[in-house]
């Protein structure tokens, strides 16, 4: 279980394949990080969008990062579902990112996620940021690929509720999907809160493959 703010974290990189992925995976953690440390610098990068979803992504990212003036929000226009088939172009984006931003903490997709776009971004995250703290977030979906996470961030009840309501507010194009609902987002955080023995009852969960402790 990780408590934030953590010493040494100044710059945070958030990577998402689709316009709502970052918010679903680590939105409450981001809100809590900024509440505790509003001077953090964020780089928020979404890879797949169309004009409608790009507008949603931009507005949502700006709202989630509203407490910091140190932010860079980038929305790319790759085609949803086709990232592995344009892998060279996606890799070029990571090379540009590596030169532009050196994070202390990276949020990205889980390597065992069954969505092909998600898996590719995770692979390229580790290929690009080899000596960084990387936390892989989870996305609930029809595929049923949720697993047993090994890292938990307890979040306040208000942060959990704010995240869930913001998702419904900003992503109108997704509201007709059977899985996109406020109770699902809250329910998953509640389950992870039980597993983490969170004092608030809520948590976001991550997969941490490699962690170096210094004394």
Buried (B, 14 or more C-beta within 10 A) or exposed (E): EBEBBEEEBBBBBBBBBBBBBBBBBBBBBBBBBBBEBEEBBBBBBBBBBEEEBBBBBBBBBEBBBEBBEEBBBBBBEBEBEEBEEEEEEBBEBBEEBEEEBEBBBBBBBBBBBEBBBBBBBBBBBBEBBEEBBBBBBBBBBEEEBBEEBEBBBBBBBBBBBBBBEBBBBBBEBBEEEEEBBBEBBBEBBBBBBEBBEBEBBBBBBBBEEEEEEEE
